[in-house]
Amino acid sequence: MRGEGLTLAGRRRTLGVGVVVMGKRMLRVGGRIGVWMYKTLDGRWASGSKDVHVLMLTTPGRRTGVPRSTCVRYLDTPDGLLVWGTGSGSPQDPDWFRNLRAAQTTDVQIGAVHTTMRARELTDPERHTVWTDVILREDPRIGKYATKAQRTIPVAVLEPA
């Protein structure tokens, strides 16, 4: 009989794999829905609260050159717009950040306003300082993704092109 001899822990492991696969699919589908909503509503409902700011990046794919859009959280600083690639705690940098790294420029949409910007990836020690003193100070919960990912979370500043 199927499932015979499985412990409760074994069942959890089996369910865990399905949940992980389902989670990745939901992230992908959710990302597409988020981009559609941002474009349709000009970003009016993109932020979960007045303290969370979301922009939409449209960057050429690093392999195909096809424009790829994604919505990401950002912080507005005197040096530019800070974005970071937690990938929800995945072990590799998110595709959007790898595309941003490879591109010369990116289209940034905040609300209904589009601006062409250049991304400058921060390197240590500047990255570490910005990560701890700006990003984690703004929202310490973001740190859980770095712990889960077990990698250095990349940070970039978007500056006018």
C-alpha positions as CSV (number, residue, x, y, z in Angstrom):
1,M,0.0,0.0,0.0
2,R,1.3,3.5,-0.9
3,G,2.6,5.4,2.1
4,E,3.0,2.3,4.2
5,G,6.0,2.5,6.5
6,L,6.2,6.3,6.2
7,T,6.6,8.1,9.4
8,L,4.8,11.4,10.0
9,A,8.2,13.1,9.5
10,G,8.5,11.2,6.1
11,R,5.1,12.5,5.1
12,R,6.2,16.0,6.0
13,R,9.2,15.7,3.9
14,T,7.1,14.5,0.9
15,L,4.7,17.4,1.4
16,G,7.7,19.7,1.9
17,V,9.0,19.0,-1.6
18,G,5.6,19.7,-3.1
19,V,5.2,22.9,-1.1
20,V,8.7,24.1,-2.3
21,V,7.8,23.4,-5.9
22,M,4.4,25.0,-5.5
23,G,6.0,28.0,-3.8
24,K,8.4,28.6,-6.7
25,R,5.5,28.4,-9.2
26,M,3.4,30.7,-7.1
27,L,6.3,33.2,-6.9
28,R,6.6,33.1,-10.7
29,V,2.9,33.5,-11.2
30,G,2.6,36.1,-8.5
31,G,5.4,38.1,-10.0
32,R,3.6,38.2,-13.4
33,I,0.4,39.2,-11.7
34,G,2.3,41.9,-9.8
35,V,3.8,43.3,-13.0
36,W,0.4,43.3,-14.8
37,M,-1.2,45.1,-11.8
38,Y,1.7,47.7,-11.7
39,K,1.4,48.4,-15.4
40,T,-2.4,48.5,-15.4
41,L,-2.8,50.7,-12.3
42,D,0.4,52.7,-12.7
43,G,1.8,51.4,-9.4
44,R,-1.1,52.8,-7.3
45,W,-1.6,49.6,-5.4
46,A,2.0,48.3,-5.5
47,S,3.0,49.0,-1.9
48,G,1.6,47.1,1.0
49,S,1.8,50.2,3.2
50,K,2.9,53.8,3.1
51,D,6.3,52.7,4.4
52,V,7.0,50.1,1.7
53,H,7.9,51.5,-1.7
54,V,7.8,49.3,-4.9
55,L,9.1,50.2,-8.4
56,M,9.0,48.2,-11.6
57,L,12.3,47.5,-13.4
58,T,12.3,46.6,-17.1
59,T,15.7,45.3,-18.1
60,P,16.8,43.3,-21.2
61,G,17.4,39.6,-20.4
62,R,21.1,38.8,-20.2
63,R,20.8,35.9,-22.7
64,T,17.9,36.8,-24.9
65,G,17.8,40.6,-24.9
66,V,14.0,40.3,-24.4
67,P,12.7,43.0,-22.0
68,R,11.9,41.5,-18.6
69,S,9.8,43.4,-16.0
70,T,9.7,42.8,-12.3
71,C,8.5,44.7,-9.2
72,V,10.9,45.2,-6.4
73,R,11.1,47.0,-3.2
74,Y,13.4,50.1,-3.0
75,L,14.6,52.8,-0.7
76,D,15.0,56.3,-1.9
77,T,18.4,57.7,-0.6
78,P,20.4,60.9,-1.5
79,D,22.7,58.7,-3.6
80,G,19.9,57.1,-5.6
81,L,17.4,54.3,-5.4
82,L,18.6,51.2,-3.5
83,V,17.4,47.8,-4.6
84,W,18.6,44.4,-3.3
85,G,18.2,40.9,-4.5
86,T,17.1,38.6,-1.8
87,G,15.2,36.3,-4.1
88,S,13.0,35.4,-1.2
89,G,15.9,33.6,0.4
90,S,16.8,31.4,-2.6
91,P,20.5,30.2,-2.7
92,Q,21.2,32.1,-6.0
93,D,20.9,35.7,-7.0
94,P,17.5,36.4,-8.6
95,D,17.3,36.5,-12.4
96,W,16.2,40.2,-12.3
97,F,19.4,41.2,-10.4
98,R,21.6,39.1,-12.8
99,N,19.9,40.9,-15.8
100,L,20.4,44.3,-14.1
101,R,24.1,43.4,-13.5
102,A,24.5,42.6,-17.2
103,A,22.6,45.6,-18.6
104,Q,23.9,49.1,-19.4
105,T,20.6,50.7,-18.4
106,T,17.2,49.8,-17.1
107,D,13.7,51.4,-17.3
108,V,12.5,52.3,-13.9
109,Q,8.8,53.0,-13.4
110,I,7.6,54.6,-10.1
111,G,3.9,55.2,-10.3
112,A,3.2,56.5,-13.8
113,V,6.7,58.0,-14.2
114,H,9.3,56.1,-16.4
115,T,13.0,57.0,-16.1
116,T,16.1,55.4,-17.7
117,M,18.6,54.6,-15.0
118,R,22.0,53.0,-14.6
119,A,22.6,50.4,-11.9
120,R,25.8,50.4,-9.9
121,E,26.3,47.2,-7.9
122,L,27.8,48.0,-4.5
123,T,30.9,46.1,-3.4
124,D,32.2,45.6,0.1
125,P,32.8,47.5,2.3
126,E,30.2,49.9,0.9
127,R,27.7,47.1,0.3
128,H,28.1,45.9,3.9
129,T,27.6,49.4,5.3
130,V,24.5,50.1,3.2
131,W,23.1,46.6,4.0
132,T,23.4,47.0,7.7
133,D,23.1,50.7,8.3
134,V,20.4,51.5,5.7
135,I,18.4,48.5,4.5
136,L,18.3,46.4,7.7
137,R,17.8,49.5,9.8
138,E,14.8,50.4,7.6
139,D,13.3,46.8,8.0
140,P,15.2,44.2,10.1
141,R,12.9,41.5,8.8
142,I,14.7,41.6,5.4
143,G,17.7,39.9,7.2
144,K,15.8,36.6,7.4
145,Y,16.2,36.2,3.7
146,A,20.0,36.6,3.9
147,T,20.1,33.9,6.7
148,K,17.9,31.6,4.6
149,A,19.9,32.2,1.4
150,Q,23.3,31.7,3.0
151,R,24.8,34.1,0.5
152,T,25.7,37.7,0.3
153,I,22.7,39.6,-0.8
154,P,23.6,41.9,-3.8
155,V,22.7,45.6,-3.5
156,A,22.6,48.1,-6.3
157,V,22.0,51.8,-6.4
158,L,20.0,53.1,-9.4
159,E,21.2,56.5,-10.7
160,P,19.9,58.6,-13.6
161,A,21.5,57.5,-16.9
